[in-house]
């Protein structure tokens, strides 16, 4: 069997610049690429040297996505959960479902301006490979 890593995820949002600016503050990721995209759209590749989130928009993307359809959430690991939550709150989003998993991460969830659900996690110990 081949070994694989997740290279990118592509999401549609109503305002790519707004989403990218917020996620830059939340994650410290940088813009790997940005430019025109299909259907008169615009895409921003935001991430690090190993993986990225492709943030896509076009004039027909209006947001207001139904929770859990078709994707449940996007998980982002951070080194400081409290600082990350402060960024989320400052953006006007409401954190919910705070959790602490036995031998796993502490976490919370939030919905962004388009209704996309994110989970923010901080591992107390590095995740097992």
Backbone as CSV, one residue per row, in Angstrom:
resi,resn,N_x,N_y,N_z,CA_x,CA_y,CA_z,C_x,C_y,C_z
1,UNK,0.847,-1.171,0.000,0.000,0.000,0.000,0.899,1.243,0.000
2,UNK,0.486,2.245,-0.740,1.214,3.514,-0.801,1.032,4.296,0.494
3,UNK,2.025,5.084,0.838,1.938,5.994,1.975,1.545,7.361,1.448
4,UNK,0.660,8.039,2.153,0.160,9.326,1.666,0.090,10.337,2.797
5,UNK,0.081,11.593,2.421,-0.179,12.689,3.347,-1.243,13.576,2.723
6,UNK,-1.979,14.276,3.540,-2.970,15.218,3.040,-2.235,16.453,2.537
7,UNK,-2.408,16.788,1.254,-1.671,17.891,0.642,-2.476,19.189,0.666
8,UNK,-3.773,19.122,0.379,-4.609,20.308,0.499,-6.079,19.930,0.568
9,UNK,-6.861,20.880,1.052,-8.321,20.813,1.051,-8.782,22.099,0.391
10,UNK,-9.804,22.019,-0.456,-10.305,23.174,-1.185,-11.717,23.480,-0.693
11,UNK,-11.922,24.696,-0.175,-13.251,25.098,0.308,-13.732,26.312,-0.480
12,UNK,-15.036,26.446,-0.588,-15.651,27.616,-1.216,-16.174,28.539,-0.124
13,UNK,-15.899,29.825,-0.267,-16.330,30.831,0.697,-16.879,32.042,-0.057
14,UNK,-17.622,32.869,0.641,-18.200,34.052,-0.011,-17.196,35.185,-0.171
15,UNK,-16.158,35.223,0.665,-15.153,36.286,0.607,-13.788,35.676,0.931
16,UNK,-13.029,35.328,-0.095,-11.741,34.646,0.093,-10.754,35.503,0.875
17,UNK,-10.720,36.802,0.614,-9.777,37.671,1.322,-10.088,37.707,2.814
18,UNK,-11.365,37.840,3.176,-11.760,37.883,4.592,-11.377,36.579,5.280
19,UNK,-11.685,35.457,4.646,-11.375,34.158,5.243,-9.878,33.976,5.391
20,UNK,-9.108,34.342,4.372,-7.654,34.191,4.427,-7.050,35.070,5.525
21,UNK,-7.484,36.316,5.621,-6.943,37.217,6.659,-7.201,36.652,8.054
22,UNK,-8.428,36.161,8.274,-8.761,35.578,9.570,-7.899,34.349,9.853
23,UNK,-7.798,33.436,8.890,-7.026,32.219,9.116,-5.535,32.502,9.253
24,UNK,-5.033,33.548,8.610,-3.635,33.951,8.820,-3.416,34.334,10.284
25,UNK,-4.356,35.091,10.857,-4.238,35.500,12.269,-4.365,34.289,13.201
26,UNK,-5.253,33.370,12.863,-5.500,32.211,13.709,-4.342,31.220,13.674
27,UNK,-3.761,31.004,12.502,-2.819,29.900,12.310,-1.362,30.303,12.117
28,UNK,-1.111,31.515,11.659,0.247,31.898,11.294,0.665,31.376,9.927
29,UNK,-0.255,30.753,9.195,0.051,30.253,7.850,0.316,31.419,6.913
30,UNK,0.968,31.141,5.795,1.252,32.180,4.807,0.584,31.832,3.468
31,UNK,0.467,32.855,2.644,-0.114,32.670,1.310,0.940,32.064,0.397
32,UNK,0.709,30.838,0.002,1.630,30.130,-0.897,1.405,30.548,-2.349
33,UNK,0.163,30.864,-2.678,-0.202,31.272,-4.033,-1.558,31.948,-3.958
34,UNK,-1.795,32.854,-4.916,-3.084,33.530,-5.002,-3.291,33.940,-6.442
35,UNK,-4.513,33.776,-6.951,-4.760,34.207,-8.315,-6.135,33.848,-8.831
36,UNK,-6.358,34.157,-10.124,-7.645,33.876,-10.756,-7.930,32.373,-10.775
37,UNK,-9.210,32.039,-10.725,-9.629,30.644,-10.712,-10.846,30.461,-11.610
38,UNK,-11.275,29.235,-11.753,-12.378,28.892,-12.659,-13.658,29.670,-12.337
39,UNK,-14.494,29.803,-13.328,-15.799,30.447,-13.201,-15.719,31.893,-12.724
40,UNK,-14.684,32.602,-13.158,-14.538,34.000,-12.763,-14.191,34.167,-11.303
41,UNK,-13.595,33.147,-10.707,-13.322,33.154,-9.278,-11.916,33.569,-8.926
42,UNK,-11.623,33.405,-7.662,-10.316,33.756,-7.096,-9.987,32.702,-6.042
43,UNK,-8.722,32.278,-5.999,-8.291,31.277,-5.024,-7.050,31.759,-4.291
44,UNK,-6.998,31.443,-3.004,-5.825,31.710,-2.169,-5.397,30.375,-1.571
45,UNK,-4.131,30.014,-1.741,-3.576,28.822,-1.107,-2.878,29.283,0.168
46,UNK,-3.440,28.911,1.309,-2.950,29.355,2.615,-2.467,28.149,3.402
47,UNK,-1.203,28.154,3.801,-0.695,27.021,4.564,0.771,27.167,4.889
48,UNK,1.436,26.018,4.915,2.880,26.002,5.138,3.529,25.234,3.998
49,UNK,4.760,24.812,4.186,5.489,24.165,3.106,4.958,22.764,2.809
50,UNK,4.196,22.175,3.729,3.747,20.794,3.579,2.311,20.643,3.108
51,UNK,1.448,21.552,3.464,0.028,21.420,3.143,-0.625,22.797,3.152
52,UNK,-1.797,22.881,2.556,-2.481,24.173,2.519,-3.983,23.997,2.410
53,UNK,-4.684,25.079,2.682,-6.112,25.189,2.491,-6.317,26.077,1.270
54,UNK,-6.963,25.552,0.245,-7.297,26.345,-0.931,-8.629,27.029,-0.642
55,UNK,-8.621,28.348,-0.627,-9.800,29.147,-0.288,-10.301,29.755,-1.587
56,UNK,-11.423,29.255,-2.061,-11.954,29.606,-3.386,-13.249,30.399,-3.269
57,UNK,-13.414,31.362,-4.174,-14.691,32.061,-4.282,-14.958,32.399,-5.728
58,UNK,-16.213,32.598,-6.032,-16.638,33.183,-7.306,-17.925,33.934,-7.022
59,UNK,-18.415,34.732,-7.974,-19.592,35.561,-7.688,-20.845,34.790,-7.264
60,UNK,-20.895,33.492,-7.516,-22.090,32.721,-7.161,-22.015,32.055,-5.794
61,UNK,-20.853,32.115,-5.132,-20.729,31.524,-3.804,-21.278,32.533,-2.795
62,UNK,-22.335,32.149,-2.094,-23.003,33.085,-1.187,-22.873,32.717,0.286
63,UNK,-22.281,31.568,0.593,-22.127,31.177,1.997,-23.418,30.631,2.561
64,UNK,-23.525,30.665,3.876,-24.712,30.144,4.546,-24.849,28.641,4.386
65,UNK,-23.715,27.932,4.398,-23.736,26.485,4.191,-24.392,25.790,5.380
66,UNK,-25.084,24.687,5.099,-25.722,23.909,6.151,-24.659,23.183,6.969
67,UNK,-24.789,23.220,8.282,-23.827,22.557,9.160,-23.776,21.069,8.840
68,UNK,-22.550,20.583,8.619,-22.358,19.157,8.384,-22.623,18.693,6.969
69,UNK,-22.937,19.600,6.057,-23.235,19.189,4.686,-22.329,19.925,3.715
70,UNK,-21.520,19.226,2.973,-21.260,17.780,3.052,-20.128,17.446,4.018
71,UNK,-19.466,18.429,4.546,-18.296,18.215,5.395,-18.669,18.527,6.840
72,UNK,-18.177,17.716,7.777,-18.478,17.976,9.180,-17.705,19.162,9.726
73,UNK,-16.380,19.147,9.616,-15.581,20.276,10.070,-14.151,20.139,9.572
74,UNK,-13.403,21.225,9.715,-11.975,21.249,9.410,-11.252,21.375,10.748
75,UNK,-10.304,20.492,10.999,-9.543,20.519,12.248,-8.204,21.214,12.061
76,UNK,-7.894,22.124,12.966,-6.628,22.858,12.931,-5.955,22.700,14.292
77,UNK,-4.713,22.207,14.290,-3.950,22.061,15.535,-3.135,23.324,15.786
78,UNK,-3.186,23.810,17.009,-2.443,25.011,17.410,-1.615,24.691,18.651
79,UNK,-0.643,25.540,18.950,0.168,25.325,20.145,-0.349,26.094,21.356
80,UNK,-1.286,27.030,21.151,-1.847,27.821,22.252,-3.352,27.964,22.028
81,UNK,-4.104,27.108,22.687,-5.554,27.080,22.480,-6.231,28.360,22.957
82,UNK,-5.766,28.922,24.072,-6.377,30.140,24.599,-6.153,31.330,23.662
83,UNK,-4.950,31.449,23.115,-4.678,32.526,22.156,-5.515,32.346,20.901
84,UNK,-5.661,31.113,20.434,-6.477,30.853,19.249,-7.937,31.223,19.509
85,UNK,-8.430,30.878,20.681,-9.816,31.213,21.004,-10.014,32.718,21.065
86,UNK,-9.033,33.454,21.556,-9.128,34.917,21.593,-9.234,35.492,20.182
87,UNK,-8.506,34.920,19.221,-8.598,35.370,17.825,-9.992,35.090,17.274
88,UNK,-10.520,33.926,17.561,-11.858,33.544,17.088,-12.905,34.500,17.656
89,UNK,-12.834,34.773,18.941,-13.794,35.682,19.595,-13.656,37.100,19.051
90,UNK,-12.421,37.567,18.856,-12.195,38.915,18.323,-12.778,39.065,16.925
91,UNK,-12.845,37.966,16.182,-13.433,37.995,14.841,-14.961,38.033,14.901
92,UNK,-15.525,37.812,16.096,-16.970,37.837,16.271,-17.613,36.468,16.171
93,UNK,-16.807,35.405,16.176,-17.336,34.042,16.126,-17.494,33.509,17.540
94,UNK,-18.434,32.592,17.716,-18.726,32.068,19.046,-18.202,30.646,19.203
95,UNK,-17.181,30.459,20.041,-16.689,29.104,20.295,-17.752,28.280,21.029
96,UNK,-17.784,26.978,20.737,-18.718,26.088,21.418,-18.096,24.697,21.536
97,UNK,-18.751,23.852,22.303,-18.374,22.449,22.464,-16.910,22.281,22.863
98,UNK,-16.522,22.976,23.915,-15.165,22.824,24.445,-15.007,21.401,24.971
99,UNK,-13.871,20.796,24.687,-13.644,19.421,25.124,-12.211,19.171,25.511
100,UNK,-12.040,18.146,26.304,-10.710,17.667,26.671,-10.783,16.148,26.602
101,UNK,-10.080,15.570,25.653,-10.142,14.140,25.432,-9.012,13.450,26.171
102,UNK,-9.321,12.338,26.811,-8.321,11.583,27.550,-7.176,11.197,26.631
103,UNK,-5.973,11.605,26.993,-4.740,11.349,26.208,-4.801,11.945,24.807
104,UNK,-5.646,12.912,24.622,-5.763,13.531,23.304,-5.744,15.031,23.415
105,UNK,-6.441,15.702,22.522,-6.372,17.164,22.515,-7.434,17.825,23.385
106,UNK,-7.142,19.072,23.739,-8.161,19.998,24.226,-8.659,20.703,22.970
107,UNK,-9.933,21.062,22.931,-10.446,21.630,21.688,-11.685,22.487,21.902
108,UNK,-12.019,23.232,20.840,-13.307,23.917,20.744,-13.661,24.012,19.263
109,UNK,-14.899,24.327,19.000,-15.403,24.464,17.643,-15.927,25.876,17.452
110,UNK,-16.047,26.298,16.191,-16.729,27.547,15.861,-17.186,27.468,14.408
111,UNK,-18.180,28.284,14.082,-18.654,28.431,12.711,-18.145,29.761,12.188
112,UNK,-17.581,29.754,10.972,-17.077,31.013,10.404,-18.215,31.801,9.758
113,UNK,-17.886,32.867,9.075,-18.889,33.754,8.487,-19.756,33.067,7.436
114,UNK,-19.258,31.981,6.847,-20.028,31.247,5.845,-20.729,30.021,6.407
115,UNK,-20.578,29.775,7.695,-21.189,28.606,8.315,-20.318,27.364,8.248
116,UNK,-19.050,27.515,7.846,-18.127,26.377,7.827,-17.666,26.121,9.255
117,UNK,-17.752,24.868,9.677,-17.368,24.518,11.043,-15.886,24.157,11.104
118,UNK,-15.210,24.724,12.091,-13.807,24.437,12.358,-13.688,23.879,13.766
119,UNK,-12.767,22.945,13.949,-12.377,22.486,15.281,-10.935,22.928,15.486
120,UNK,-10.665,23.565,16.605,-9.308,23.992,16.943,-8.856,23.108,18.094
121,UNK,-7.699,22.461,17.923,-7.205,21.512,18.911,-5.802,21.873,19.365
122,UNK,-5.497,21.507,20.588,-4.133,21.595,21.108,-3.843,20.273,21.786
123,UNK,-2.842,19.575,21.279,-2.440,18.299,21.868,-1.539,18.540,23.064
124,UNK,-1.839,17.849,24.144,-1.004,17.918,25.341,0.295,17.156,25.116
125,UNK,0.230,16.139,24.296,1.405,15.382,23.865,1.324,15.269,22.353
126,UNK,2.442,15.176,21.672,2.382,15.042,20.206,1.531,13.839,19.812
127,UNK,0.719,13.983,18.748,-0.100,12.847,18.308,0.794,11.700,17.846
128,UNK,0.337,10.481,18.092,1.087,9.300,17.675,1.051,9.188,16.151
129,UNK,2.145,8.752,15.584,2.209,8.586,14.114,1.572,7.322,13.666
